[in-house]
Amino acid sequence: MKGSALLAILIVAAFLLAAALLATLFILLVLLVGLAGLTALLTGILVLVCHLTLS
């Protein structure tokens, strides 16, 4: 009984760890995509401003 309970605890801990890692990766991915989008937006605005001032 003791061994199976320990095994169950280990399995639950492993699942929690995997879930935490997945959540962290997901958050990092979202941040990365948001940062890339923001950079693209700023670059576009900069190009537009340069184009308007030079023309």
mmCIF file of the C-alpha atoms, coordinates in Angstrom:
data_MODEL
# 
_entry.id   MODEL 
# 
loop_
_atom_site.group_PDB 
_atom_site.id 
_atom_site.type_symbol 
_atom_site.label_atom_id 
_atom_site.label_alt_id 
_atom_site.label_comp_id 
_atom_site.label_asym_id 
_atom_site.label_entity_id 
_atom_site.label_seq_id 
_atom_site.pdbx_PDB_ins_code 
_atom_site.Cartn_x 
_atom_site.Cartn_y 
_atom_site.Cartn_z 
_atom_site.occupancy 
_atom_site.B_iso_or_equiv 
_atom_site.pdbx_formal_charge 
_atom_site.auth_seq_id 
_atom_site.auth_comp_id 
_atom_site.auth_asym_id 
_atom_site.auth_atom_id 
_atom_site.pdbx_PDB_model_num 
ATOM 1  C CA . MET A 1 1  ? 0.000  0.000  0.000   1.00 0.00 ? 1  MET A CA 1 
ATOM 2  C CA . LYS A 1 2  ? 2.820  2.355  0.925   1.00 0.00 ? 2  LYS A CA 1 
ATOM 3  C CA . GLY A 1 3  ? 4.653  1.767  -2.372  1.00 0.00 ? 3  GLY A CA 1 
ATOM 4  C CA . SER A 1 4  ? 1.612  2.409  -4.546  1.00 0.00 ? 4  SER A CA 1 
ATOM 5  C CA . ALA A 1 5  ? 0.795  5.609  -2.646  1.00 0.00 ? 5  ALA A CA 1 
ATOM 6  C CA . LEU A 1 6  ? 4.366  6.806  -3.180  1.00 0.00 ? 6  LEU A CA 1 
ATOM 7  C CA . LEU A 1 7  ? 4.098  5.928  -6.860  1.00 0.00 ? 7  LEU A CA 1 
ATOM 8  C CA . ALA A 1 8  ? 0.829  7.857  -7.158  1.00 0.00 ? 8  ALA A CA 1 
ATOM 9  C CA . ILE A 1 9  ? 2.415  10.897 -5.488  1.00 0.00 ? 9  ILE A CA 1 
ATOM 10 C CA . LEU A 1 10 ? 5.377  10.688 -7.877  1.00 0.00 ? 10 LEU A CA 1 
ATOM 11 C CA . ILE A 1 11 ? 3.077  10.443 -10.906 1.00 0.00 ? 11 ILE A CA 1 
ATOM 12 C CA . VAL A 1 12 ? 1.018  13.437 -9.730  1.00 0.00 ? 12 VAL A CA 1 
ATOM 13 C CA . ALA A 1 13 ? 4.201  15.428 -9.092  1.00 0.00 ? 13 ALA A CA 1 
ATOM 14 C CA . ALA A 1 14 ? 5.493  14.562 -12.574 1.00 0.00 ? 14 ALA A CA 1 
ATOM 15 C CA . PHE A 1 15 ? 2.195  15.666 -14.143 1.00 0.00 ? 15 PHE A CA 1 
ATOM 16 C CA . LEU A 1 16 ? 2.254  18.938 -12.201 1.00 0.00 ? 16 LEU A CA 1 
ATOM 17 C CA . LEU A 1 17 ? 5.845  19.569 -13.258 1.00 0.00 ? 17 LEU A CA 1 
ATOM 18 C CA . ALA A 1 18 ? 4.988  18.874 -16.903 1.00 0.00 ? 18 ALA A CA 1 
ATOM 19 C CA . ALA A 1 19 ? 1.963  21.190 -16.693 1.00 0.00 ? 19 ALA A CA 1 
ATOM 20 C CA . ALA A 1 20 ? 4.079  23.960 -15.139 1.00 0.00 ? 20 ALA A CA 1 
ATOM 21 C CA . LEU A 1 21 ? 6.715  23.584 -17.862 1.00 0.00 ? 21 LEU A CA 1 
ATOM 22 C CA . LEU A 1 22 ? 4.068  23.688 -20.592 1.00 0.00 ? 22 LEU A CA 1 
ATOM 23 C CA . ALA A 1 23 ? 2.475  26.782 -19.060 1.00 0.00 ? 23 ALA A CA 1 
ATOM 24 C CA . THR A 1 24 ? 5.867  28.490 -18.851 1.00 0.00 ? 24 THR A CA 1 
ATOM 25 C CA . LEU A 1 25 ? 6.652  27.642 -22.470 1.00 0.00 ? 25 LEU A CA 1 
ATOM 26 C CA . PHE A 1 26 ? 3.229  28.890 -23.557 1.00 0.00 ? 26 PHE A CA 1 
ATOM 27 C CA . ILE A 1 27 ? 3.697  32.195 -21.704 1.00 0.00 ? 27 ILE A CA 1 
ATOM 28 C CA . LEU A 1 28 ? 7.165  32.623 -23.220 1.00 0.00 ? 28 LEU A CA 1 
ATOM 29 C CA . LEU A 1 29 ? 5.769  31.906 -26.688 1.00 0.00 ? 29 LEU A CA 1 
ATOM 30 C CA . VAL A 1 30 ? 2.988  34.466 -26.226 1.00 0.00 ? 30 VAL A CA 1 
ATOM 31 C CA . LEU A 1 31 ? 5.491  37.061 -25.007 1.00 0.00 ? 31 LEU A CA 1 
ATOM 32 C CA . LEU A 1 32 ? 7.803  36.341 -27.929 1.00 0.00 ? 32 LEU A CA 1 
ATOM 33 C CA . VAL A 1 33 ? 4.988  36.641 -30.475 1.00 0.00 ? 33 VAL A CA 1 
ATOM 34 C CA . GLY A 1 34 ? 3.759  39.846 -28.830 1.00 0.00 ? 34 GLY A CA 1 
ATOM 35 C CA . LEU A 1 35 ? 7.256  41.299 -28.851 1.00 0.00 ? 35 LEU A CA 1 
ATOM 36 C CA . ALA A 1 36 ? 7.730  40.375 -32.517 1.00 0.00 ? 36 ALA A CA 1 
ATOM 37 C CA . GLY A 1 37 ? 4.389  41.955 -33.404 1.00 0.00 ? 37 GLY A CA 1 
ATOM 38 C CA . LEU A 1 38 ? 5.236  45.113 -31.484 1.00 0.00 ? 38 LEU A CA 1 
ATOM 39 C CA . THR A 1 39 ? 8.634  45.332 -33.176 1.00 0.00 ? 39 THR A CA 1 
ATOM 40 C CA . ALA A 1 40 ? 7.038  44.894 -36.603 1.00 0.00 ? 40 ALA A CA 1 
ATOM 41 C CA . LEU A 1 41 ? 4.457  47.562 -35.784 1.00 0.00 ? 41 LEU A CA 1 
ATOM 42 C CA . LEU A 1 42 ? 7.092  50.038 -34.602 1.00 0.00 ? 42 LEU A CA 1 
ATOM 43 C CA . THR A 1 43 ? 9.236  49.336 -37.655 1.00 0.00 ? 43 THR A CA 1 
ATOM 44 C CA . GLY A 1 44 ? 6.234  49.917 -39.914 1.00 0.00 ? 44 GLY A CA 1 
ATOM 45 C CA . ILE A 1 45 ? 5.423  53.211 -38.205 1.00 0.00 ? 45 ILE A CA 1 
ATOM 46 C CA . LEU A 1 46 ? 9.056  54.304 -38.452 1.00 0.00 ? 46 LEU A CA 1 
ATOM 47 C CA . VAL A 1 47 ? 9.189  53.448 -42.161 1.00 0.00 ? 47 VAL A CA 1 
ATOM 48 C CA . LEU A 1 48 ? 5.918  55.301 -42.745 1.00 0.00 ? 48 LEU A CA 1 
ATOM 49 C CA . VAL A 1 49 ? 7.163  58.409 -40.920 1.00 0.00 ? 49 VAL A CA 1 
ATOM 50 C CA . CYS A 1 50 ? 10.458 58.357 -42.849 1.00 0.00 ? 50 CYS A CA 1 
ATOM 51 C CA . HIS A 1 51 ? 8.580  57.918 -46.105 1.00 0.00 ? 51 HIS A CA 1 
ATOM 52 C CA . LEU A 1 52 ? 6.264  60.837 -45.337 1.00 0.00 ? 52 LEU A CA 1 
ATOM 53 C CA . THR A 1 53 ? 9.050  63.166 -44.216 1.00 0.00 ? 53 THR A CA 1 
ATOM 54 C CA . LEU A 1 54 ? 11.297 62.365 -47.185 1.00 0.00 ? 54 LEU A CA 1 
ATOM 55 C CA . SER A 1 55 ? 8.614  62.644 -49.837 1.00 0.00 ? 55 SER A CA 1 
# 
